[in-house]
Amino acid sequence: MFIPVWHEYFGPVGLNLGVIVLGFLVLILAIVKKHVKKETKLFEVSFLLFLVGFLYFTLHGKVLQLPFPISIPEKPLVDNNLTFNYTLTSLLTFIVFPVLLLFLLKSNVSLKSFGLKIVDSRRTVLYTSLGSIFVVSLFLISQTLFGFTWIPEYAFDGLVLWILFVSIVSVFVQAFFFMGILFNRYLGHENGFLLALISILTFQMFISSSSYWAISNIIGSIAKVIVTWKTRNIYGAASMSMITNLIDIFLQVT
């Protein structure tokens, strides 16, 4: 069974409806917690979900189509406009506007809160190594059982640009938001299991995949959450994602 991304376009606006609905659920939970006179950061989390739920498809499918129009059907590693569009969309959606929103909300912003500061380098190396072994093994098993070809052809410049801007830059940007902001930033303020659930669900709602790959992605995301929790930085999760992305590209073009 194929699970598509639940999104719609309303004129010049594109919405990820799954993320918007999740944002409303988090907002309701925040109101309930506030009603019983408990301090909560879930209002911020819900605002961030509304923001990315609005921004991603509005930018990717509408605004950035003007400078970087994407060919249909999409041609990854051939159409460099797709690479630039996707990368700029990721940067604006998952770093620039979320950080700007936090500044406007006068929320505490620091490198440590975002998981950009390494507190214990040895612990980071250890858990990053263990996590990478796990997600690579999971990916290779999944690829063997139900892998598919999504790159029928490629150009050398397209391959280089994709590796640099998508497999490295965009993947790090996404780790910054899903692991750094939605999870690491609010540890100590909210229940860790709840934050992990929100982070994993939000990430999955941006991915079209079969049910088998969805299960594999969720298991991999759980591993990245654990590594982030153990190290209190996003570098482990980002490295794990980069490695599997690069392996996927290698398998696709060879």
Sequence and secondary structure as in RCSB ss.txt:
>XXXX:A:sequence
MFIPVWHEYFGPVGLNLGVIVLGFLVLILAIVKKHVKKETKLFEVSFLLFLVGFLYFTLHGKVLQLPFPISIPEK
PLVDNNLTFNYTLTSLLTFIVFPVLLLFLLKSNVSLKSFGLKIVDSRRTVLYTSLGSIFVVSLFLISQTLFGFTW
IPEYAFDGLVLWILFVSIVSVFVQAFFFMGILFNRYLGHENGFLLALISILTFQMFISSSSYWAISNIIGSIAKV
IVTWKTRNIYGAASMSMITNLIDIFLQVT
>XXXX:A:secstr
 EE   EEEETTEEEEHHHHHHHHHHHHHHHHHHHTT   SHHHHHHHHHHHHHHHHHHHHTGGGTTS   SS  
TTT HHHHHHHHHHHHIIIIIHHHHHHHHTT    TTTTT S S HHHHHHHHHHHHHHHHHHHHHHHHHH    
 S   HHHHHHHIIIIIIIIHHHHHIIIIIITTGGGBTTB HHHHHHHHHHHHHTT  EEHHHHHHHHHHHHHHH
HHHHHHSSSHHHHHHHHHHHHHHHHHHH 
